[in-house]
Every structure is written in C-alpha cells, then in structure tokens.
Amino acid sequence: MSYTHAVTVPLSWGDALQRTRETLGEQGFGILTEIDVRATFESKLGTDAADAVGDYVILGACNPALASRALTAEPELGALLPCNVVVRRSKHAGGTTIEAIDPQTMVQLSNNPAVREVADDADARLRRALAALGGSKDISN
C-alpha cells in the first residue's frame, strides 16, 4: 500500500520548497513545523549521513478547519496530525520530489464516517497542491 502522493518537479530544491509552502497555503494549509533533516543529520550524525539523505525538509502542514473536524470526530487522531509534506532532492537528482501523506491512511485506522469526510477533503486539497506544483492533474500514489 502506498501511503504518500508524490510529484517530481524540475525546480531547484530551494525553489521547490518555497513553491510548496505557497501552494499548500493556497489550499488552506499553514506550516506548523519545519524539520530540516539534512541539518539534523549533519549536526548529529556527520557530513556523510547528511550527504546520503540530501536536501530534505519535512513540513508539518495543517488546515485548521479540517483538523478541528477530525479532532472533534476522534480526538486520538491528533497523533496523526499534522499532514506531513516532504520536499527532498539528492545531490545528483534531476528534479526535486514533493511527497504528501495520503490522508486515506487515517480512514484505515478509523471506521468513523466523519473521519472519512475529513480525509477525503484533505486528500483532495493535497492532490490539488501537488498537481499545481507538477503542472498537471496527475500525481503518483
């Protein structure tokens, strides 16, 4: 089972990161957290580990209205929030990959119809953001 949606774009890593933030904002997501995996690996594990992962940032994206609906329906879902979006590029890559969690993974953990509605909405928004970044309506699962 695939648990992410992904698109690879012909942008530099920095441009892809900025465009990802903007495009998520257009879909109602704010960035609650930002984890620079490369910098963390560099400081904790050394240059070789940082080079192996390449440029890699995890954005914790949150749409407050969707999060409110999800937590009202099932407070335990907070353990699965926010929606993580990864922007990554290895040293020799020809493009930058953007991956977003597939919100349908929440549905597999809950039988609550309200959770399904929230997951469907979040999924549609994340897919639209990725499609806009990739310049098409088709993204990979």
Contacts in CASP RR format, 6 or more apart in sequence:
PFRMAT RR
TARGET T0000
AUTHOR 0000-0000-0000
METHOD contacts of the structure
MODEL  1
MSYTHAVTVPLSWGDALQRTRETLGEQGFGILTEIDVRATFESKLGTDAA
DAVGDYVILGACNPALASRALTAEPELGALLPCNVVVRRSKHAGGTTIEA
IDPQTMVQLSNNPAVREVADDADARLRRALAALGGSKDISN
2 102 0 8 1.000
2 141 0 8 1.000
3 101 0 8 1.000
3 102 0 8 1.000
3 105 0 8 1.000
4 86 0 8 1.000
4 99 0 8 1.000
4 100 0 8 1.000
4 101 0 8 1.000
4 102 0 8 1.000
4 141 0 8 1.000
5 99 0 8 1.000
5 100 0 8 1.000
5 102 0 8 1.000
5 126 0 8 1.000
5 127 0 8 1.000
5 130 0 8 1.000
5 139 0 8 1.000
5 140 0 8 1.000
5 141 0 8 1.000
6 97 0 8 1.000
6 98 0 8 1.000
6 99 0 8 1.000
6 100 0 8 1.000
6 130 0 8 1.000
6 139 0 8 1.000
6 140 0 8 1.000
6 141 0 8 1.000
7 97 0 8 1.000
7 98 0 8 1.000
7 130 0 8 1.000
7 131 0 8 1.000
7 133 0 8 1.000
7 134 0 8 1.000
7 139 0 8 1.000
7 140 0 8 1.000
8 95 0 8 1.000
8 96 0 8 1.000
8 97 0 8 1.000
8 98 0 8 1.000
9 16 0 8 1.000
9 19 0 8 1.000
9 95 0 8 1.000
9 96 0 8 1.000
9 97 0 8 1.000
9 98 0 8 1.000
9 133 0 8 1.000
9 134 0 8 1.000
10 94 0 8 1.000
10 95 0 8 1.000
11 19 0 8 1.000
11 95 0 8 1.000
11 96 0 8 1.000
12 96 0 8 1.000
13 55 0 8 1.000
13 87 0 8 1.000
13 88 0 8 1.000
13 89 0 8 1.000
13 96 0 8 1.000
14 55 0 8 1.000
14 96 0 8 1.000
15 96 0 8 1.000
16 87 0 8 1.000
16 89 0 8 1.000
16 95 0 8 1.000
16 96 0 8 1.000
16 98 0 8 1.000
16 133 0 8 1.000
17 57 0 8 1.000
17 87 0 8 1.000
17 96 0 8 1.000
19 133 0 8 1.000
20 59 0 8 1.000
20 85 0 8 1.000
20 87 0 8 1.000
20 98 0 8 1.000
20 129 0 8 1.000
20 133 0 8 1.000
21 31 0 8 1.000
21 59 0 8 1.000
23 129 0 8 1.000
23 132 0 8 1.000
23 133 0 8 1.000
24 30 0 8 1.000
24 31 0 8 1.000
24 59 0 8 1.000
24 61 0 8 1.000
24 85 0 8 1.000
24 129 0 8 1.000
25 129 0 8 1.000
26 129 0 8 1.000
26 132 0 8 1.000
27 63 0 8 1.000
27 125 0 8 1.000
27 126 0 8 1.000
27 128 0 8 1.000
27 129 0 8 1.000
28 63 0 8 1.000
28 125 0 8 1.000
29 61 0 8 1.000
29 62 0 8 1.000
29 63 0 8 1.000
29 83 0 8 1.000
29 125 0 8 1.000
29 129 0 8 1.000
30 61 0 8 1.000
30 62 0 8 1.000
30 63 0 8 1.000
31 59 0 8 1.000
31 60 0 8 1.000
31 61 0 8 1.000
31 62 0 8 1.000
32 60 0 8 1.000
32 61 0 8 1.000
32 62 0 8 1.000
32 82 0 8 1.000
33 58 0 8 1.000
33 59 0 8 1.000
33 60 0 8 1.000
33 82 0 8 1.000
34 57 0 8 1.000
34 58 0 8 1.000
34 59 0 8 1.000
34 60 0 8 1.000
35 57 0 8 1.000
35 58 0 8 1.000
36 56 0 8 1.000
36 57 0 8 1.000
37 53 0 8 1.000
37 56 0 8 1.000
37 57 0 8 1.000
37 58 0 8 1.000
38 50 0 8 1.000
38 53 0 8 1.000
38 54 0 8 1.000
38 55 0 8 1.000
38 56 0 8 1.000
38 57 0 8 1.000
39 50 0 8 1.000
41 49 0 8 1.000
41 50 0 8 1.000
41 52 0 8 1.000
41 53 0 8 1.000
42 49 0 8 1.000
42 50 0 8 1.000
51 91 0 8 1.000
53 88 0 8 1.000
53 90 0 8 1.000
54 88 0 8 1.000
54 89 0 8 1.000
54 90 0 8 1.000
54 91 0 8 1.000
55 87 0 8 1.000
55 88 0 8 1.000
55 89 0 8 1.000
55 90 0 8 1.000
55 96 0 8 1.000
56 86 0 8 1.000
56 87 0 8 1.000
56 88 0 8 1.000
56 89 0 8 1.000
57 86 0 8 1.000
57 87 0 8 1.000
57 88 0 8 1.000
58 84 0 8 1.000
58 85 0 8 1.000
58 86 0 8 1.000
59 84 0 8 1.000
59 85 0 8 1.000
59 86 0 8 1.000
59 87 0 8 1.000
60 82 0 8 1.000
60 83 0 8 1.000
60 84 0 8 1.000
60 85 0 8 1.000
61 82 0 8 1.000
61 83 0 8 1.000
61 84 0 8 1.000
61 85 0 8 1.000
61 100 0 8 1.000
61 126 0 8 1.000
62 81 0 8 1.000
62 82 0 8 1.000
62 83 0 8 1.000
63 83 0 8 1.000
63 122 0 8 1.000
63 125 0 8 1.000
66 118 0 8 1.000
66 121 0 8 1.000
66 122 0 8 1.000
66 125 0 8 1.000
67 81 0 8 1.000
67 82 0 8 1.000
69 114 0 8 1.000
69 117 0 8 1.000
69 118 0 8 1.000
70 77 0 8 1.000
70 78 0 8 1.000
70 81 0 8 1.000
70 106 0 8 1.000
70 114 0 8 1.000
70 115 0 8 1.000
70 118 0 8 1.000
71 77 0 8 1.000
71 78 0 8 1.000
71 81 0 8 1.000
72 114 0 8 1.000
73 112 0 8 1.000
73 114 0 8 1.000
73 115 0 8 1.000
73 118 0 8 1.000
74 110 0 8 1.000
74 112 0 8 1.000
74 114 0 8 1.000
74 115 0 8 1.000
77 106 0 8 1.000
77 110 0 8 1.000
77 115 0 8 1.000
80 105 0 8 1.000
80 106 0 8 1.000
80 109 0 8 1.000
83 100 0 8 1.000
83 101 0 8 1.000
83 103 0 8 1.000
83 122 0 8 1.000
83 126 0 8 1.000
84 100 0 8 1.000
84 101 0 8 1.000
85 98 0 8 1.000
85 99 0 8 1.000
85 100 0 8 1.000
85 101 0 8 1.000
85 126 0 8 1.000
86 97 0 8 1.000
86 98 0 8 1.000
86 99 0 8 1.000
86 100 0 8 1.000
87 96 0 8 1.000
87 97 0 8 1.000
87 98 0 8 1.000
88 96 0 8 1.000
88 97 0 8 1.000
88 99 0 8 1.000
89 95 0 8 1.000
89 96 0 8 1.000
89 97 0 8 1.000
98 130 0 8 1.000
98 133 0 8 1.000
100 126 0 8 1.000
100 129 0 8 1.000
100 130 0 8 1.000
101 126 0 8 1.000
102 123 0 8 1.000
102 141 0 8 1.000
103 118 0 8 1.000
103 119 0 8 1.000
103 120 0 8 1.000
103 122 0 8 1.000
103 123 0 8 1.000
103 126 0 8 1.000
104 119 0 8 1.000
104 123 0 8 1.000
106 115 0 8 1.000
106 118 0 8 1.000
106 119 0 8 1.000
107 115 0 8 1.000
107 116 0 8 1.000
107 119 0 8 1.000
110 116 0 8 1.000
127 139 0 8 1.000
130 139 0 8 1.000
131 137 0 8 1.000
131 138 0 8 1.000
131 139 0 8 1.000
END
